[in-house]
């Protein structure tokens, strides 16, 4: 069965102050439990802010290392979910359900991509 990476994109500059509400965390926990029991969710996690990150860039045979924050980034990966689904449509449906647990004041985008095997 194929695996899919759902990358959760957020705008760090416009995220709700204080982060997710306790109610959102409860709904998310319930969905994560359902996805785990269904055998769809393989792994999930949130990421620290870009201020705590480092970019390593390779170009023209040279490496450069830049510490965050990365102000030129409008959207950043704030988390991820590794899904195992029968097809992309199923992975997208689970991702839609994840987005729907958020309150209306959130702006979140998920990019779903199949993991290349082999």
C-alpha positions in Angstrom: 0.0 0.0 0.0 1.5 3.4 -0.9 2.6 6.0 1.6 1.9 9.7 1.5 3.4 12.6 3.3 1.0 15.3 4.3 3.1 18.5 4.9 1.3 21.0 7.1 2.0 24.5 5.9 1.4 27.5 8.1 2.2 31.2 8.1 4.2 31.7 11.3 3.5 35.4 11.3 -0.2 35.0 11.2 -0.8 31.9 13.4 -3.2 32.3 16.3 -1.4 33.6 19.4 -0.9 30.9 22.0 -1.1 28.2 19.4 -3.8 25.5 19.3 -6.7 25.7 21.8 -7.3 22.8 24.2 -10.4 22.0 22.2 -8.5 21.8 19.0 -5.9 19.6 20.6 -8.7 17.3 21.9 -10.3 17.0 18.4 -6.9 16.4 16.8 -6.1 13.7 19.4 -9.4 12.0 18.6 -8.7 12.1 14.9 -5.2 10.8 15.4 -6.5 7.9 17.4 -9.1 7.1 14.8 -6.4 7.2 12.0 -4.0 5.1 14.0 -6.7 2.4 14.7 -7.6 2.4 10.9 -4.0 1.7 10.1 -3.7 4.9 8.1 -1.5 7.1 10.3 2.1 5.9 10.5 3.7 8.9 12.1 2.9 12.5 12.9 4.6 15.5 14.5 4.8 19.2 14.8 7.9 21.2 14.1 9.6 24.0 16.1 9.4 27.5 14.7 11.8 28.5 12.0 13.6 30.7 14.5 15.0 27.5 16.0 15.8 25.9 12.6 18.9 25.9 10.3 19.0 25.7 6.5 21.9 23.9 4.8 22.2 24.9 1.1 24.3 23.3 -1.6 25.0 25.2 -4.8 28.0 25.2 -7.2 29.9 22.7 -5.1 29.7 24.9 -2.0 27.7 24.6 1.2 26.2 27.4 3.2 24.5 27.2 6.6 21.9 29.8 7.7 20.2 29.9 11.1 16.6 30.9 11.4 14.3 32.7 11.5 13.7 32.8 7.7 11.9 36.0 7.2 11.6 35.5 3.4 9.4 32.4 4.0 5.7 33.2 3.9 4.6 29.7 4.5 6.6 27.1 6.4 6.2 23.4 7.2 4.7 23.4 10.7 4.2 19.7 11.0 3.7 16.5 9.0 1.7 13.2 8.9 2.9 10.1 7.2 -0.1 8.2 5.9 -0.5 4.7 4.4 -3.6 4.7 2.2 -5.0 2.6 -0.7 -4.6 5.6 -3.0 -4.0 9.4 -3.1 -7.8 10.1 -2.9 -8.0 8.4 0.4 -4.9 10.2 1.7 -6.5 13.5 0.6 -9.8 12.6 2.4 -7.9 12.0 5.7 -6.0 15.3 5.2 -9.3 17.1 4.7 -10.6 15.7 8.0 -7.5 16.9 9.7 -8.0 20.4 8.4 -11.6 20.5 9.4 -10.8 20.0 13.1 -9.3 23.5 13.1 -11.3 26.5 14.2 -12.2 29.1 11.4 -9.5 31.6 12.5 -6.8 29.2 11.4 -5.2 29.3 8.0 -3.6 25.9 7.2 -2.6 24.2 4.0 -1.6 20.6 3.6 0.4 19.4 0.7 -0.1 15.6 0.1 2.6 13.8 -1.9 3.3 10.1 -2.5 6.5 8.7 -1.1 8.6 7.2 -3.9 9.4 3.6 -2.9 12.6 1.8 -3.8 
